[in-house]
């Protein structure tokens, strides 16, 4: 939970709430701001809170339709998430393997966290790595080269071999031109592509928002490609709206101006086979 900068739970909660989903947050850490260029961050690790919280929910007999794992502050929290997913086998388990971006790992991402994250994705129903995180999970060096469709298909299939049925790799630059979010449904052996307009800037929290909308869409009945399309369209809307105001990119996207779009539930079709 980062207090300022519109990332992590500060965007996950309102996004899923706007989609009609009750959110039960379990913070893995509390931060004064996100860690992207806002000075020395006040940071409190909450590892010792996670397991007792889950045990309380189990004593209450609560059931969950979905479990969404985002930022983890250390390797042991990945093990906690695995235990949580195992306790609710009927829930849609979404793991956003937050480890890095733009070809670099975050400063909080240790080699131990990477190893445990590779174990955690084995328990997931859905994973949503960006391109940097996809390379990390595959234990391959990051490449700045645009990707052919065949190369993307290979990456998606090999990620699915690690365990999840559904894989989404966000932020791929295509060798054929343009950018897209790409996905794979292993059970149907179907590869999907959702093109989007590139905006020449970067905001924190957009990966959190994408994974939130994807999760909410699948829980509320969208097909996998429709959920990809809804998540892509909403992030594109939020980025374009924010870009038009010229605000400090460190402050994140202007989510508050865009949330109403999620309540309309329009049927989207801007997806295609990869």
N, C-alpha and C positions, 0 to 999 in steps of 0.2 A: 504494500500500500504506500504509494508515493504521494505525499501531500500536495505537491505542486508540480505541474508539468504535463498533466493529462496523459498518464500512462498507467499500466498495470490495473489494479482493482479500481482506481478512480475512473477508468473508462469501461472496464468490464461490467461493473455493477449497473450503471445507467443503461448501457447498451442492451444487456440481456433483459433488464426490467422493462425497457421500451418494447421488447418483443413478447412481453407477457409472461416472463419466466421469473419465478421467485429465486433470488440468489442468496446462497448461504456461504458467505466468504470465510475462508480459513487463511488469514495472512501468514505468509512465510517469513516476512520481514516488514518492518515499518521504516520508511525513509522520509526525510523532510522534503526531498525532491527526487526526481529520477537522476541517474548518474551521468547524464549527457551534457556536461559543460556548464553546470550551475554551481560550481564551487565545491567546497568541502561539505559533504552530505552527512547529516546526522542519521545514523543507521542503527537499528536494533534488530538483531536476529531473533526469530521466534520458533526456532527448531523445537524447543521443549514444550511448545504449546500444541503442536500439530496432533500428535498421537492422543493426548488426553482429550482433545476436542473431538476427534473421531470416535473415541470410546464413549463419550457422552452421547453422541448422536446414535450410536448403536444401542446404548441403554434405553434411549427414548423410542427405539423401534422405527426410526426415520428411514424412509426409502428415497432414493434419488434417481431421477431419470437420466442425469448426466453428471459426469465429473470432469472438470476442466482444470488441468495443471498448467500453470504458466511459469513465471519467474521462480526459480529455486536458488536459495542463497548458499547451499553447500551440498556435498554429495549425499549425506545422510538423509536429506529431505527427499531425494529421489527414491530412496528406499521407503520412506514414509508414504510417498504417493503410490508406490507399488502395493503397499499393504492396504491403503485406502481403496484402490481399484479392486483388489482381491476381495475386499469385504462387501463390495456391491457389484457382483458379476453381471447383473442385468442392466447396469447403467451404461450409457454411451460414454466411453472413456476417451477424452480428447487430451492429447499431450502437445502443447506448444513447446518445443525443446529450446528454450531461450538460452542461447549461448554466445551469439555474436551477430555481426552485420557488416556489410561492405568489405568482406574478406578478412575481418579481424574478430577475435573473440573479445567479449566484454571483460572488464577488469575483474569482475566477480567470478569468471568462469575458469576454474582450475582443471588440471588434467584429471583429477579424481572425479570432479563433477561430470566431465565428458564421459568417462568410463561408466558411471552410474546412470547417466542419461541414456546411453546406448542400451542399458538393461531395462530402463523404464519404458522405452518405446516398444519393447516386446509385449508389454501388457496393454498397450493402447488399442482402441478401435480406430482412432483417427490421429494422424500426426500432421502438424502444419509448419514444418521448418521453412525459413527463408533459404535462399540459395547458399549462403554462407553455412548455415546450420546443416543443410543437406550434405554438403561436402564433408563437414565434420563427422556426421553420423556414418558416412561411407568411408571415413578415414582416408580421404583423398585431398591433395593440395587444392586450394581454391584457384579457379581459373577465371580471368576477366573476359575470356573469349565468349562471344554470343554462342548460344547453344542450338544445335540442330534438333529437329523433332525426334530423330532417332536417339540422340544422346539423352534428351530429356526422358524419353520412354524408358531407356535403360536405367537412368537414375531412379525414376519412380518405381520401377519393378524391383530393383535391388533394395530400396527402402522398404517396400512392402514385404519382402522376404524376411525382414527383421521381425515381423509380427503383425503390424496393423493391417486391417482390411483396406482402409482408405488412407491415401497419402496425398497431401497437397504441398507443392513447392511453390512458394510465392516469389515474385520479383525476378522472373527469368527474362533475360534479353534474348530474343530469337534471332537465329542466323538469317532467317527469311525476312527479318525486319519487324520492328515493334517490340512490345513487352507483353507478358502474359503471366497469369497464375495458372498453373497446370496441376492436374490431379489424376489419380489412378484408383479405380475400384477393382481390387484383386479378384473378388468373387465373380464379377461379370467380365473381367479382363477388358475393361473399358478405360481408355485414356481420354482425358478431357482438357480443354484449353479455353480460358476466358481472357481474351485480349483486353487491355486497358490503355488509356491515354497516359503517356509519361509526362510528369510535371517535374521541371528541373530543380527540385529541392527535396529535402528529407525531414520528416517529423517523427519524434518519438511517439510510441504508443500505437502506431498504425497496425503493427503486427498483432498487438493485443486486441484491437478492435476487429480486425479480420477474423481472428480465431473465435472471438465472441459471437459475431454474426453467423459464422459457419456453424458453430455449435448450436446456437438458438434456432437456426433454420432447420437443421437436421432433427432436433428434438421436437419441433412443431410440425414435422411432416414433409418438408421439402426433400426432393431427391438430392443425391449428392451433387450433380452438376448444377442444379438450381440453387443449392446452398452456396456453392462456389461463386455463382453469378451474383447472388444477393450480397455476399460479403465483399466481392470485388467492386460492385457498383456503389456500395455505401462508403467504402474507404476512398474510392475515387471522388465521390461527392464531397466528402469531408476535406480531402486534400485540396480540391479545386476551390471550394468555398473559402478555406483558410488562406490559400495562396493569393486570392483576390484582395484580401485585406492587408497583405504585406506585413504580418505580425512576426515577431521574433520566433524563428523556427523551434527554439528550445522550449517554447511554451506549449507545443503540441497543437493538434488540430482543434478547430472550434466546434467541438462535438455538440455543444448545446444548441447550435443553430441548425443541426442536421437530424437530431434524433427523431423528429416527427416522421421523417421518411420511413423509418422502420415500422411504424404503426399501420402503414397503408397496405402492406402485404401484396404488392403488385406481383403478378406472375412474370418472371424474367426468362428471357430466352437468348441472352447474349453469350451462349456457350457453344462450343463445337467440339467434334472429336479431334484429338491430337494426332 
